[in-house]
Amino acid sequence: MLALYIVRRFLLTIPAMLAMSVIVFLMIRFIPGDPAQVILGLRSTPENIETLREDLRLNDPLWVQYGHWLGGVLRGDLGVDYRTHEPIRDQLLTRLPVTLEMAFLAMVMSALLAIPLGLVAATRRGAAEHGTQVLGLIGISIPDFWLGVMLILLVSLGLGWLPSSGYVPMSESVWGNISHMLLPALTLALNLAAVLARTVRTAVLDVLDRPFVRTARAKGLRERAIVSGHIVKSAAIPVITVMGLQLGYVLGGAIIIEQVFALPGVGRLTLNAVLERNYPVVQGAVLLITLCVMLVTILTDSLYAVLDPRVRERYG
């Protein structure tokens, strides 16, 4: 049954999350620098550093530190921020909506840009096809951080249309929230749209050569009806797969984009924590992002059953 398949996929996330936690736990500790010295700053002395390391359990063996942290995670306790002494769980829950909102807007904007461009590139020859491919190549080649800076210079400072940085909660002002989120989301969406448009074009070209499309044309159906009723649905599976994979890219790109636009999201929190050698914050943030990506992957796989009857037959 399909439900059993979904449950099995959820169970498979457990060893994957465990492996990711070990990797992150070890990698963050290979970064040069002592968290105790970073926290104390100019006030650091050998005695103060040693005392703080004892308080933070940094002198314990790595396997003891990992076991202590993993035990807290299993209880829902991600630890305490080294610098602010605030619970990391509360920090992540406060900042996660900002990152998810930016990711959602970026995915929606990329789909609105990529799907029409991909359909045009696949169904029309000549200048439209070549122009779409050139735009896609340019979009893939431009780094996100450079594009974000250019959009700030042009749209915010040059034209004055949108704010260049900051964040306004939706509860305070709907337009204020949207205006502050448009540029960061657009920065991510342009790169995503370039990749997605090429995927749409390839998927549609593959469907165009299939017998049921030729049969529909032989029956005299209009091209618009064939595209909307037959081609789009059949080409949707690889497109959904790529969009699911792109969410991981969006959450990863949020680290840089949130820094460029001064958004108080999980990405900016993670970057600052890495610079401060704030081990528990990095571990908790990466674990949360990994969980979000895995959940979206499971959702993407489940959508296959909605779009492809062969999947429904296979799983019940």
KAFENZI-V783624 format. One line per field, one symbol per residue. ss: DSSP state (~ for helix, > for strand, _ for the rest). phi: phi as a letter, one per 40 degrees, with the letter a starting at -180 (. if undefined). burial: + if it has 16 or more other ideal C-beta (glycine too) atoms within 10 Angstrom, else -. A space follows every 50 residues. Layout:
ss: ???
phi: ???
burial: ???
This chain:
ss: _~~~~~~~~~~~~~~~~~~~~~~~~~~~~_____~~~~~~~~~__~~~~~ ~~~~~______~~~~~~~~~~~~~_____>______>~~~~~~~~~~~~~ ~~~~~~~~~~~~~~~~~~~~~~~___~~~~~~~~~~~~~~~__~~~~~~~ ~~~~~~~~_______________~~~~~~~~~~~~~~~~~~~~~~~~~~~ ~~~~~~~~__~~~~~~~~____~~~~~~~~~~~~_~~~~~~~~~~~~~~~ ~~~~~~~~~~_____~~~~~~~~~~___~~~~~~~~~~~~~~~~~~~~~~ ~~~~~~~_~~~~~~__
phi: .cccccccccccccccccccccccdccccccchbdcccccgcccbdcccc ccccccgcccddcccccccccccccgbchbccccgcccdccccccddccc ccccccccccccccccccccccbbbgcccccccccccccccccccccccc cccccccccgcbccagabccccaccccccccccdccdccccccccccccc cccccccdcccccccccccgcccccccccbccccccccccdccccccccc ccccccccccbfccbcccccccccccfcdccccccccccccccccccccc cccdcccbccccccbh
burial: ----++--+---+------++--++--+------++--+---------+- -++--+-+------++--+--++----+++++----+++-++--++-+++ +++-+++-+++-+++-+++++++--------++-++--+----+--++-- ++--++-----+++--++--------+--+++++++++++++++++++++ ++++--++----+--+---------++--+++-+++--++++++-+++++ +-+++++++++-+++++++++-++-+++++++++++++++-+++-+++-+ +++++-----+-----
